[in-house]
Amino acid sequence: MMKKSRFVVAILLVSLGASACSSSGKQATTPATTADITGVQSFTGLTRNHVDTPVSYPQSPPVGGDHSSVWQNCGVYDTPVKNENAVHSLEHGAVWLAYRPDLPAAQVEVIRRLAKNQTHVLVTPYVGLKEAVVASAWGKQLRLDSVDDPRLAEFVTTYQEGPQTPELGVTCSGALGNPIQ
């Protein structure tokens, strides 16, 4: 009986190892760390309560914290969205690309292309930004003066449904908003 139990455990361990290397496009290893992407700031101790009131966030745009019970559908918007809904999307693994509303159309298009065919990228204008674009994920943020900075695409690749995601595997659609893309 003991040999059979060890055999079952060994099979389970081999199976778990094989599933970690699936062809889903997600690697079993941890993606690039913040040290690998220069300029990424990390924030810890973020609460995750659902609230029905506006939240005053310490970062702008926010990177996490209490939020609406309804998430913002991921995709591209040409108008700002509520922080509380966007933060819920971050909890689901979204990367939020917030851009300065006065950016030239060609620069906005560069940002929009990063969301094309992605399930967990949210693109919106954000009033009050000094930088051209700010990329945010749960507890992570990168502020950039140029949309052509290669770190922007690297941030999306690293943090979209990345290891910092509190609710990994949860959808970023079927809730609030009608993205234009």
N, C-alpha and C positions, 0 to 999 in steps of 0.2 A: 504494500500500500504506500509506503514511504517513497519508493522509486517512482511510482505512478504520479504522485504529487509533485515531485521534483521535475519530472518530465513535462507536466502541464505548466508549471511555472516557467520552465525553459522555453516552451513554445510561446507562451504569452510574452515573455521578454523579447524574443526574436520578432514576434508580430508587431509589438510596439515599436521596436527599432525600425522595422521596414516601413511602417506607416509614417514615421517621422520623415522619411525620405520620399514621400509621395510626389507625384508630378503636378501638384496643385499650384506650383509657382512660388510657394512659400518655402523657404529653407528652414530646416530644423534648427540651424544655428542662429544665434542672435545676430541681427543685422548690424550695420555700422553703429558704433556708439557715438555719443555726442562729441567725444574727443576726435572722432573721425570727420565730423562736419564742423569746421571752424565756425564759431559764432552762435551755435545752438545753446540756448539757455534751458536749464531744467528747473522745474518747480515741483515741490513735494508737499505733502500734507493737504492735498486737495479733497474737500468734502464732496459727496455725491448724492445729496438729498434732492428729492423732487419738491419744487416750490411753485406756488401760484403767483408769486410777486416778483417784481424786478429785483435783480441782484446787482450789488455794487462789487465789481471784480477789481482786484488789485492790478491786473494786466489789461492792456487794451491793444488789440482784441484779447479776450480771455483765453486761458489755456485749460480751464477746468474749474470745478467747484460746483456748488448747488446750481440746479438748472430746472428748466421746465420738464414736465413729464412727457412732453411731445417733442420729438427730435425734428430737425430740419431735414427734408429730403436732400440728399447729396446731388450735386450737379452744379450748373452755372446759373447765376442770377445776375440781372442787371440793376437790381435795387438792393439796398441793405436788408439784412435779416436781423431778427432779434438775437442778442447774445445768448439768452437763456435756451433758445432752441438749438443754436449752433453748438453750444457747449454739450448738449445731450448727444449731438452727432459725434463730437469728439470722443465721448465716452464709448461710442460704438466703433471707434477706430478710424474716424474720418480725419483727414488733413484739411484744414480750412485755410484757403489762400485768399486773404483779405487784401484788396488793393486800393490805392488812393483813387478816389472818384475822378480826379482830373487827369488821369493818365491818358496819353494818346491811344486811339483805338488799336493801333498796331501792337502796342505793348500789352494792352488788355488781351488781345488775341493770343499772345505768347502764353499768358497765364491760363486762358481757357483751354488751350491745346493740352495742357497738363492734366486736365480733367477728362479729356476724351477717352471713352472706353474704360473709365475707372468707376468702381462701385462706391468708393469711400473718399471722394474728393469733393469739397464744397468750395465754390468760387463766388465771392461777392465783393462789391465795393464796400469800403468802410470809411465813414466820415471821421476826419481828425487824424489820419495817419500822416506822419512826416516822411516815412519811407515809401518807396514805390510799392512794395509788397511785403506782407508779414505772413509767414507760414506758421501755422499752429497745429499741434496735435496735443492729446491729453498730456499735460505736464511738460511740453516741449515747445520752444518757439525760436524762430529765426527771422530777423529783421534785415531786409535787403534794400539797397538803393537802386538796384537794377534788376529788371525781370529776366535779363540775359545771364545772370549769375548762375553758373552750373550747380551751385549748392541748392537752388530752388528745386530742381528736378530730383536731386539726390535726397532732399528732405522728404519729398512725396514718396519716393521708392522705399526709404528707410522706415518712415513712420505711418504710412497708410496701413492700417490693421497691424501695426507693429507691436513689439513686446510691452510697450507702455499702456496698451489698450486695456481698460478695466473690463469691458464687456466684449471680448474678442468673439467674432463670428456672428454678431448681431447685425441685422440689416440697417441700411442707411436710406431706405426708401419706404413708401407706404404710410407716410405720416403727413407732415406739413409742407406745403409749398409746391410750386410747379416750375421746376427748372426750365430754362430756355434751351438747355443742352444736357 
